Amino acid sequence: FSVTFLVALLSASIRLTVPILFAALGGMYSERSGVNNIGLEGFMLMGAFTGVVGAYYSGSWIFGVLMAIVTGIIVSIMMAFFAFNLKTNIILSGTAINMIGSGGTIFLVRVITGITEGTQMTSTNGLISRSLQVPTIHIPLIKDIPLLGEVLSGHSLLTYFAVILVFVVWVLLYKTSIGLNIRSVGENPNAASSVGVSVIKMKYIVMIIAGALSGLGGAYMSMSYSMGFSQDMVAGRGFMALAAQAMGGGEPLGAMLSALVFGSAQALAVKASAVGVDSNLVSPIPYLVTIIGLVVFALIARNRAKRPKKEALTV
């Protein structure tokens, strides 16, 4: 744990937090409206794939990011249609989306690019170049501060956008009429419907938001964190995002802090493996942290639920 190692660990923690944070903010909206959206993993995978394809064929990383967002929205609308209009079980719909994201993207890699060996679209096969990645931003003044500049500066544009987005999401949720409607639908859909709020419309809106933000997370994975797309590259981050929004209590800041915990756990596993620790020992760390975090959250939630009953009995 030298200073160099700690600086690298903190910087990696920020980078690995970003995709989880994007999806966690989308999942938070879904949860606040009463929608159990477990399709975040699939949204991210499809966004990661179409972002790379869009950037390659257009020659613009901006178009690639937009393609990732649009893909996330389209897939989320499809999932919402099956769940809300056709009345299919939303958990099964989300599971199907995740399976399609895993297998469908590899199928499309081979159909679109003609690659018959391997499951990657990276710079090694000439498909992706560094110019198609989301640009890196070096913050003036901060970049010149020893140690701190190495941690806070030199990240992807999407990294800083994700931090700003936490505030934007909070404003949208608590300071706008649409945010009020979303929360009212999640807390009491019958009461919301009685005052003229369309429950189905609100649920479609939160699914679209979740799809767009998850698509951004996918674009970050393939166009910033990695240099290209590879099979199942999201690696469970969509499920970590679900855990992060749950641990964060459905609040934007809480979701960000929880995402940072999971991102730090992933960074620790990566950096420890890089310095010679057996990868078989450190690779389960992010998933163990996720499980432990959910257990702690469940215990806290259960204690909070019991507290009013105890107070009522006391009275």
N, C-alpha and C positions, 0 to 999 in steps of 0.2 A: 504494500500500500504506500508506494512512494508518491510524491507530489504529482509527478508526471502521470502515474496510473490514475490517481484520483481526478485529475483534470480531464483525462480521456474518458473516464467513467461518467463524469457529470455531463460532458458534451454528448456522449452516446446516449445517456438517459433522456436528454431533451429530444434527440433525433427519434428515438424509439417510442417516445410518448406521443408524438404528433399523430400517427395514424390511429392509435387507440382513442385519442382525444376527439378527433373528427367524428368517428363512429359513435363514441360515447355521448356526444352532444346530440346526435341524431336519435340515438336510442333513448335519451332523456325525454325528448319531445314525445316519442311514441309512448313511453311509460306514463308521462303526465296526462296523456289523453286516454289511458286505459288500454293501450294496444301492446300486446306481448310480441315484440318484433325481434325474432331470433334470426332473421334473414340478413343481418348486418354483414356477416362473413361473406355471403354470396354477393351482396352489393359491392363490397370492397374488391373482391376478386374480379368481377366483371368490369368494374371501373378501372382496375389496374391494367387489365388486358386492352380494353378499348382506348385507354389513354395512350398506351404505347403505339397501337396501330394507327390512331388518329394523328399522333405526332409524326410518325414515320411517313405516312402517305401525304400529309399536308406540308411537312417540313417545318412545322411550327409547334413549339411546346404549349403555346396558349390554346391552340385548337385541340391538342391532345387532352389538356385538362378539362376543357369544355365537353369533349366527348365523354370523358369519365363521368362528369356530373350528369350529363343527359342520360347516359346508360343507367346510372344509379336511379334516376327518376323513373325511367321507363320500366325497369325491373320492379321497382317499389310499387308502381301503379298496377302492374300485372299481379303482384302478390296481393295488393289491396282488393282488386277486383274479385279474385278467387275467394278471399276471406270475407269481404263485406257484402258482395253482391250474390255470389254463388254459395255463400254460407259454408265454405269448407273450413275445417279446423285450421286456425291461424298458425298453430305450432307445426302442423304437418306442412302447411304452405311454406313456412319459413325453412323447414328442413329440406323441402324440395328445391327451394331457391339456392340453398347452400350446396346441395349435391350438383345442381346444374352449373353453379359457379365453378366447382372443382373440375368436373368432367367436361363440361361444355366448352370452357376456355381452351383446354388442351386440344379438343377436337377442332376448334376454330383456328388455333395456331397452325395446325397441319393443313387445314383447308385453305386458309388465306395466304400463308407464306410458302406452302409447299415443303416445309420441313418434315421429313419422315423419320428422322432420328433425333432423339432427345426431345425435351419438352421446354425449351427456352427460346426466348426472343431477346438476345442480348447483343452487346458490342462484338462478341467473339464471332458471330456469324454475319456481321456486317449490317444488321437490321437497325441497330440503335447507335447513335453517336452522342457524344457529350453535349453537342449543341442543341440536342432535342430534350435535354433535361431541364427541369425547372431551375432557374438561375439561383446562385448563392448570393446572399446579401451580407456585406461587411459594414457593420454599423460604425459611422464616424465617431471618433473619440473613444468609444467603448472598446473598439478593436485594438487600441494601443495600450490598454490597461493590462499589465502583466497578469497572467493566469485568468483573471475574470474575462478578459477579452477573448481568450481561447474557448471559454465555456459559452458565453452569451453571443458572440459574433461568429459570422461565417457559416450560418445555417441557411437552409433553403428558404425561399420566399414564402412557401406554404407554412413553414414553422411559425413565422411571425404573424401570418394571417390567422393561424389557429388560435394564437393567444388573443388577438383582437376579437376574434369570433366569440370567445367566451363572454365578453362584455356585450356584444351585439345580441347574442342568444338570450342573455339575461334581460336586456331591454325589451326584446320582442316578447318574452314570456311574461314579464311583470308590468310593462309600461304601455302595452298596446291592447286594443280590444280583441284582436285575434288570440293573443296570449291568454286573456281572461276566458275566452270561449274554450280554448284548448284545456285549460285547467278545470273549467266547470264540467266539460264533457267527461274528463277523467274522474272527477269526484262524484258527480251525480248526473249521469246522462239523461235520466227522466226529467229532472228539474231543468236541465239545460234545454231540452226539447220543448218543455212547456212554455218557455219564454221566447221561442222562435229560433233557437240555435240548431242548425242542421248537424246532427251527430255524425252522420256518414261523411258529410263534407269536411268536417273538422278532422276526422280520422284519415281521410284522403290527404289533407293538407300536411298532417304530421308525417305520413308515410312518404310524401314527396320530399319533405325536408330531410328525413332520415336517409332517403336514397341519395339526395344530392350531397349531403355531408359525408356519407360513407363512400360515395364515388370519389370525392376529394381525397379521402384517406387512401383509397386504392391508387389514385394517381400519384400520391406522395410515395407510396411503396415502390412503384415501378418507374417513376420519372424523377425521383429525388434520392430516396434512401438507397435504392438499387438502380442499376443502369440497365433496365430491361425487365421483361416479364419472365417468370418461371413458374412451374407447376406448384399450386398451393402456397404461393409465396406469402400470402397473408398470415398463414401459420397460426390460426386461432385468435388473431387479434380482434376479430369481430365479437367473439365470445368474451374476451377480456374487456371489451368495451361495454358489453352488457353488465359484467360484474362491476366495472368502474361507475356506471351510472347508478347502479343499485347501491353501491357503497357510498356514493356521493349524495344519497338521499334525494335524487331527482333535482339537484341544484347544479347550475353550470360550474361554479367554483369548486364544489365538491367533486363533480365529475372530473375536472381538470387535475385536482390533487390526487384523486384515486388513480387516474390514468398515469400520472407521474410515478406513483408507486409501482405499477405494473411495468412501465417503461424502464424504471431503474432496475427492476428485477431482471428484465431481459438484458439490459446493458451489462449487469454484473455477470450474467451467464456467458455472454459473448466475450467480454474482456478477460474473465478468468480462464476461459478456454484458450484465448489467444496467448496467455502467458504460461501455458503449459499444464494447467489443471485438466484432469481427465474430463473430456466433454460429456461422457456418460454420467458423471456426477453433477455437473452444473446445468446441463440442458433442461432438467425438470424444474429448475428453480422458478421460472415465471409461472408455471402451472400450479406449483405448490403454493406460491404466494397468492394466486387467484383463489384457490380453494380455501386457504386460511382466511383471506379477506372476506369471502362470502360467509364463512362460518361465524366470524366475528360480527359481521353485519347482521346476520340472522339472530344471534344472541342478543345484540343491542335492541333490535326491533321487537323481539319477544318480550324483553324487559320493559320496554316502553308501553307495549300493549297491556301488560299486566298491571302497570302502575295505576291507571285510572280505576281499574276494578278494585285494587287494594284501597284506594282513597275513598271509593264509594262505600265499601264495606265498613271502613273506619267511621265514616259519617253516620 
